[in-house]
Amino acid sequence: MENLDSVFSQLQINQQWKLLNPSHLKEIKSFYEHLSLQKKSNHTIRSYLSDLVEFFLFLQQEEIDYRKVNVQDIRNYFLKISGINLEKNQSKKKVKSTTQKRKISSIRNFYKYLQKFQQIENNPVQIKFPKTPKQLPEAFRYYEVQKLIEFFEKSLLKEEDSKKKALLYRDQCIVEMLYSSGMRIAELLNLKTQDIFYNGDPNTIKEELKILGKRNKERYVYLGTYAIASLKNYLFYRDYLKPQTDFLFINKNGKRLTDRGVRDRLKVYQYLADISRTYPHKFRHSFATDLLNEGLDIRTLQEMLGHSNLSTTQIYTHVSKAKLKELYRQHHPYAK
């Protein structure tokens, strides 16, 4: 993960932050420090703070003390951001139920924090989460992963600059490791060079890695032969990036690679390789879907993904069934 102070600094560049009252900015800073102690992910912290800034600006406009907010104030806030006109019973803009749910969670957690430190007596966020339709996780078609890997191989053959070659090997390695192991991007970027060697010997790479997942839960993930080969290539060229950290994946300046850095690179490759929408978690979805399609049982998959609840893993059975249905319609002579 990125350094937490840099996350906070990046957020403050946003124009909205400059409109906050000093007392509100101070309170958000305290809440941020509280979140960082809870070891929340940078993605969660970004979302919580951005949602909170938007909420504080609403309170400033309505001249409402954040410590005296009531349930109706919360409802009015959500009516406003949805652009709902109660008289005409219409909305100017539609805020997705998933976004509403996240915003409610952000504000509710902020007031839980105030309650915990006895700044307020009761949590005013007493509205229910909107129902969110279950969406099947996106997965790559198998040929898309192939196209992406072929793109890297062709680009590497043409590239003569050692530093650019190192970056290509790095990105190929990230793709191979995400797809091979089913790791979350944060788990991958938390790896250090010493984590991947047997007894610290740089000539021996582990086939299984012990990683720390969500809620500090340890699990093992596995690397296939293609992932190990791409990792060896990356390690050979890594020194051309002049490493300034022992984190495995580094940027062009030798510093720790960020989640945002990976996402930005994958968007570029999406267009260059001409494949569907590409982002880190999609490789995890593909890992799970492909294993189920090949006959892996759901309990084993749960363990490999590090899910606490089986219900979280079961959504992939729906993806697998959808794939089977598609194949049936494609190949059965009377199904078309």
Secondary structure, 3 states (H helix, E strand, C coil): CCCHHHHHHHHHCCHHHHHCCHHHHHHHHHHHHHHHHCCCCHHHHHHHHHHHHHHHHHHHHHCCCHHHCCHHHHHHHHHHHCCEECCCCEECCCCCHHHHHHHHHHHHHHHHHHHHCCCCCCCCCCCCCCCCCCCCCCCCCHHHHHHHHHHHHHHHHHCCCHHHHHHHHHHHHHHHHHHHHCCCHHHHHCCEHHHHEECCEEEEECCEEEEECHHHCEEEEECCHHHHHHHHHHHHHHHHHCCCCCECCECCCCCECCHHHHHHHHHHHHHHCCCCCCCHHHHHHHHHHHHHHCCCCHHHHHHHHCCCCHHHHHHHHHHHHHHHHHHHHHHCCCCC
